[in-house]
Amino acid sequence: MPPLDSLTPAQWAVAVLAAFFIGVSKAGFAGVGLVGIYLMTEILPARESTGVILPMVVFTDLWVIGSLGHHAKWELIRHFLPLALAGIGIGWFIFALIPEQKFRFVVGLVILLLVVASYTRRAILRNLPARPGGPPPAAGWTLGLIAGVNTMIANSAGPFTAMYLLLDTRLTKLEFVGTNAWLFVILNVTKLPLSWSLGVITPRSLLFNACFIPALLLGVAAGRAALDRIPQRVFEHVLLLFCLVAALRLMLG
């Protein structure tokens, strides 16, 4: 990671914006986090950016749990978590094998797949007959495994967890946010020692993280305020298009 005093004012501004979007994503706008991931790769090497983002998402999820964690539906977490933890182990192994010069391409590919997954999720939910009840256990196992791999490689499991949780037709917005926050706290805390062992979290990267606590909290507050005012579908549609362009730029650049 470059020295903090080597970053230009423009780079600091991009990092603040990335932190803001990460905070917004934790208030219920799952697709927004992809924007923060992309922006961080614009100012840091792609591999190192994963280590910078991870403590940010742990911090914001803990903050959200403090206010909305009691809304979590633990039956959904129990079906999702075991295979997600296995996926983290697979992702940790894959992470160490990816050459540095290919990592930017891999992050772009992951974001591209997640954009496709987000649109697929919408198509599936739109065409499913309305029925009360939760997702089948197989959905939790499959999406959990995929999410675990993706969260270890690029901190980008949000669309997969959202796809899983939204299959529960009984889930309210507050239950969605609370359950999502608990899922990611468990997954991301599990990742912390693994990321440290890979050298992408360091004392210097943690110092960098501390600079963005205000932006993270502002993002969470903005997301909470927007949750009942902005149509989430329209908002995420625009951001997913941005992510599509960003993914192609990472892969081709």
C-alpha positions in Angstrom: 0.0 0.0 0.0 1.4 3.4 -0.9 2.3 5.9 1.9 -0.8 7.9 3.0 1.0 11.2 2.3 1.6 10.1 -1.3 -2.1 10.1 -2.2 -3.3 13.2 -4.0 -6.3 15.2 -2.9 -8.3 13.7 -5.8 -7.4 10.2 -4.6 -8.5 11.0 -1.1 -11.8 12.3 -2.4 -12.3 9.1 -4.3 -11.5 7.0 -1.2 -14.0 9.1 0.8 -16.7 8.5 -1.8 -15.9 4.8 -1.8 -16.3 4.7 2.0 -19.6 6.6 1.7 -21.0 4.1 -0.8 -19.9 1.2 1.4 -21.9 2.8 4.3 -25.0 3.3 2.1 -24.9 -0.3 1.0 -25.1 -1.5 4.6 -28.4 0.3 5.1 -30.1 -2.0 2.6 -28.9 -0.9 -0.9 -26.8 -4.1 -1.6 -25.7 -3.1 -5.1 -24.2 0.2 -4.0 -21.2 -1.6 -2.3 -19.9 -2.6 -5.8 -19.4 1.0 -6.5 -17.3 1.4 -3.4 -15.2 -1.6 -4.4 -14.6 -0.3 -7.8 -13.6 3.2 -6.7 -11.1 1.8 -4.2 -9.4 -0.1 -7.0 -9.0 3.2 -8.8 -6.6 4.5 -6.2 -5.0 1.3 -4.8 -3.8 -2.0 -6.3 -6.7 -4.3 -6.6 -5.3 -6.9 -4.2 -4.6 -4.3 -1.5 -8.0 -2.7 -1.9 -9.6 -5.9 -0.6 -7.7 -5.5 2.7 -8.7 -1.9 3.0 -12.4 -2.5 2.3 -12.8 -5.5 4.7 -12.4 -3.6 8.0 -14.7 -0.9 6.7 -17.5 -3.3 6.1 -17.0 -5.0 9.5 -17.2 -1.6 11.2 -20.4 -0.6 9.3 -22.1 -3.9 9.9 -21.4 -3.7 13.6 -22.8 -0.2 13.6 -26.0 -1.4 11.8 -26.3 -4.4 14.2 -26.4 -1.9 17.1 -29.7 -0.4 15.8 -31.3 -3.1 13.6 -29.6 -6.4 14.6 -32.6 -7.5 16.7 -34.7 -7.7 13.6 -32.5 -10.5 12.2 -34.2 -13.8 11.2 -31.7 -16.5 12.4 -33.4 -19.4 10.6 -32.2 -17.8 7.3 -28.7 -17.3 8.7 -28.4 -20.9 9.8 -29.2 -22.2 6.3 -26.8 -19.9 4.6 -23.8 -19.7 6.9 -22.2 -23.2 6.8 -21.6 -23.3 3.1 -20.6 -19.6 3.1 -17.9 -20.3 5.6 -16.7 -23.2 3.4 -16.7 -20.8 0.4 -14.4 -18.4 2.4 -11.9 -21.2 2.8 -12.0 -22.0 -0.9 -11.7 -18.2 -1.7 -8.7 -17.9 0.6 -6.9 -20.7 -1.3 -7.8 -19.2 -4.7 -6.8 -15.7 -3.5 -3.2 -16.8 -2.8 -2.9 -18.4 -6.3 -4.0 -15.3 -8.3 -1.0 -13.5 -9.8 -0.7 -9.8 -8.8 -0.9 -8.7 -12.4 -4.2 -10.6 -13.0 -5.9 -9.5 -9.8 -7.5 -6.4 -11.3 -9.0 -8.5 -14.1 -10.3 -11.0 -11.5 -12.0 -8.3 -9.4 -13.6 -6.9 -12.6 -14.8 -10.3 -13.6 -16.3 -10.9 -10.1 -18.1 -7.5 -10.3 -19.4 -8.3 -13.8 -20.7 -11.7 -12.6 -22.4 -10.0 -9.7 -24.1 -7.4 -11.9 -25.4 -10.3 -14.0 -26.5 -12.1 -10.9 -28.4 -9.0 -9.7 -30.4 -8.8 -12.9 -31.0 -12.5 -12.8 -32.3 -12.2 -9.3 -34.8 -9.6 -10.4 -35.9 -11.7 -13.3 -36.4 -14.8 -11.0 -38.3 -12.9 -8.4 -40.5 -11.2 -11.0 -41.5 -14.5 -12.6 -41.9 -16.5 -9.4 -45.5 -17.0 -8.3 -46.2 -15.2 -5.1 -46.2 -17.6 -2.2 -45.7 -17.0 1.5 -42.7 -18.7 3.0 -38.9 -18.7 3.0 -36.4 -19.9 0.5 -35.7 -23.7 0.2 -32.6 -24.8 2.1 -30.8 -25.7 -1.2 -31.0 -22.0 -2.2 -29.1 -21.1 1.0 -26.5 -23.8 0.5 -25.8 -22.8 -3.2 -25.9 -19.1 -2.8 -24.0 -19.3 0.5 -21.1 -21.2 -1.2 -20.9 -18.7 -4.1 -21.1 -15.7 -1.7 -18.3 -17.1 0.5 -15.9 -17.5 -2.4 -16.7 -14.0 -3.7 -16.5 -12.3 -0.4 -13.0 -13.6 0.2 -11.7 -12.7 -3.2 -13.3 -9.3 -3.7 -15.5 -8.4 -0.7 -18.5 -8.6 -3.1 -21.1 -11.1 -1.9 -23.8 -8.5 -1.4 -26.0 -9.3 -4.4 -25.9 -13.1 -3.6 -27.0 -12.5 0.0 -29.7 -10.1 -1.2 -30.9 -12.7 -3.8 -31.2 -15.3 -1.0 -32.9 -13.1 1.6 -35.4 -11.7 -0.9 -36.6 -15.2 -1.7 -38.2 -15.0 1.7 -41.5 -13.3 0.8 -42.3 -12.6 4.5 -39.1 -10.5 5.0 -39.6 -6.8 5.9 -37.1 -4.1 5.0 -35.9 -4.0 8.6 -35.6 -7.7 8.8 -33.6 -7.7 5.6 -31.1 -5.1 6.9 -30.7 -6.8 10.3 -30.3 -10.3 8.9 -27.9 -9.1 6.2 -25.8 -7.2 8.8 -25.5 -10.3 11.0 -24.6 -12.5 8.1 -21.8 -10.2 7.0 -20.4 -9.6 10.5 -20.0 -13.3 11.0 -18.5 -13.8 7.5 -16.2 -10.8 7.5 -14.9 -11.3 11.1 -14.0 -14.9 9.9 -12.1 -13.3 7.0 -10.0 -10.9 9.1 -7.2 -13.3 10.2 -7.2 -14.9 6.8 -6.7 -11.5 5.1 -4.0 -10.7 7.7 -2.2 -13.9 6.8 -2.3 -13.0 3.1 -0.7 -9.6 3.9 -3.6 -7.4 2.6 -4.5 -6.1 6.1 -1.6 -4.4 7.8 -1.1 -1.8 10.5 -0.8 0.8 7.8 -4.0 -0.3 6.1 -5.8 -0.1 9.4 -4.6 3.5 9.9 -5.9 4.3 6.4 -9.3 2.7 7.4 -9.6 4.9 10.5 -9.5 8.0 8.3 -12.9 7.1 6.8 -15.0 6.4 9.8 -17.0 9.6 9.4 -17.6 8.9 5.7 -18.8 5.3 6.6 -21.2 6.6 9.2 -22.5 9.3 6.9 -23.2 6.7 4.3 -25.1 4.5 6.8 -27.2 7.5 7.8 -27.9 8.5 4.2 -28.9 5.0 3.3 -31.2 4.8 6.3 -32.8 8.1 5.4 -33.2 7.0 1.7 -34.6 3.6 2.5 -38.2 4.8 2.7 -37.9 7.6 0.2 -36.1 6.4 -2.9 -37.4 3.4 -5.0 -34.6 0.9 -4.3 -35.1 -0.8 -7.7 -34.5 2.4 -9.7 -31.6 3.5 -7.5 -29.8 0.2 -7.8 -30.6 -0.1 -11.5 -28.5 3.1 -12.2 -25.7 1.9 -9.9 -25.6 -1.5 -11.5 -25.2 0.0 -14.9 -22.3 2.0 -13.5 -20.8 -1.2 -12.0 -21.1 -2.9 -15.5 -19.0 -0.1 -17.0 -16.6 -0.3 -14.1 -16.2 -4.1 -14.4 -15.4 -3.8 -18.1 -12.9 -1.1 -17.4 -11.1 -3.2 -14.8 -11.0 -6.2 -17.1 -9.8 -4.4 -20.2 -7.6 -1.8 -18.5 
